[in-house]
Amino acid sequence: MRTVITGGTVIAGPDALPATAVTLDSGHIQSIDPRPPEDADVRLDAAGCVVLPGLINCHTHGVTPGPLFPSGAAALPDDGWLGNLDRHLLAGTTTVLNLCGLATMDEVRTADRAHAVKVRGATTHTPAAIAAAQAADGAGLTEAHLTTSVEKQLADGAIAIGELGGGQTMGGGGQDLQYLPAAIHRETGVTISAEQARTLKEAVLGPHLDRDPDEPALKTALAAAGLARLSTQTATKLVRDSVLPSFRAALDGLREGVEAAAKYGVPALVHSAAASGKPLRELARRQLGAQVIATHSNHPSYSPDEAVETALALEDAGWLLECCTFDLLHRQHTVRTREHWDRLFSETPVRLLATDYGYLGQHDPLLSGVADLVAHGHRSLPDAVALASANVADAIPGLAPNSGRLQPGMAADVVVASADLREVRHVFVDGIQVVRDGRLTLAARR
């Protein structure tokens, strides 16, 4: 079926082409021309809109029926991971990379077959990464997850190694949100918030998880969390026992994963945060020969200065920098990194844009990140779009080899959005309309 999209401003490579028609036929882009062809099965008027390539999100979680996160937590129910894919699609994302790297490629293919979004997979099936998951959680791990390997998963279709480390196994937001509050509740019966857990953790271990307890800060944090009756000795043990076992194993997993990436010639995506920043810089100095992507270089556990300094050091070693929207731009439930975001895009050569998972999966849309970069003057519209499309396809071979650009012969993964990028009107995947007037079509799920 031939579809012609007329009248929109087309983002084609480094250019924005006004009043240009895009013709889709047989699953591919047939032409991009100011003069639309006369024959078409479907004509779509995109006047006043922006036509851009389907977005490619290289950092997602919760998009397969496999175990969640680097901690190997229990999988989401089917309506959970399918609902996450729905949200990605409604926001203009047509390809995702699952960085819950302990899922098998069978689980990734299950998701890919069930939904119009193209779901691709990474692996973290190294001994240390599995040990870190078991130390933190591991409830979603079965014999199939525990007995496979990076080599086997790459042979079965995985295209990268990652996410190496994570907030759940490296004492970050996942630990604050889930595991440390659970440990406190088991001991005391008191329920504390993620922010209170983070304050307790940093009073015991510091933001880099490498110092002795700060007794006055810990007493203040216990009182603020309604735990004044808990001794500092008991609190210190609870924090250390919850955080450190998985953290130590995850540090070994960083090294194993990057070494495997060099051995097998695939990219590695590593968790960049305050606790992992120093080990990552040491890894980068070793020049192992791997293509490495430092995920969420704007992580809130860094100070803004640390984020910039670490990003520049990693980029100087040849690593690529990714920044994530988290839930920063609209919701601001847990991630408050406006300064980090602005400084990273002003002072470092960030090449990739992604979402991560956000608070309970409520990440801000990838397209919101694109819009924000344009609105604040960090990037031109074509350059901002490339951060979430062409750059990603180039950085991770196999993720979207025929997508990411509006060019004749490329896959017909196309988004029509409002001029301010606030509203996704229409989405096509391989030339099939899967979002129409902001709503999913029957073709969105298979």
Beta strands, then each sheet from edge to edge (+ up, - down):
strand 1: 3-12
strand 2: 15-25
strand 3: 28-33
strand 4: 42-45
strand 5: 49-53
strand 6: 55-60
strand 7: 93-98
strand 8: 118-123
strand 9: 160-164
strand 10: 268-271
strand 11: 292-295
strand 12: 320-324
strand 13: 352-354
strand 14: 414-418
strand 15: 424-429
strand 16: 432-436
strand 17: 439-440
sheet 1: 3+ 2- 1+ 4+
sheet 2: 3+ 2- 1+ 5+ 14- 15+ 16- 17+
sheet 3: 6+ 7+ 8+ 9+ 10+ 11+ 12+ 13+
end
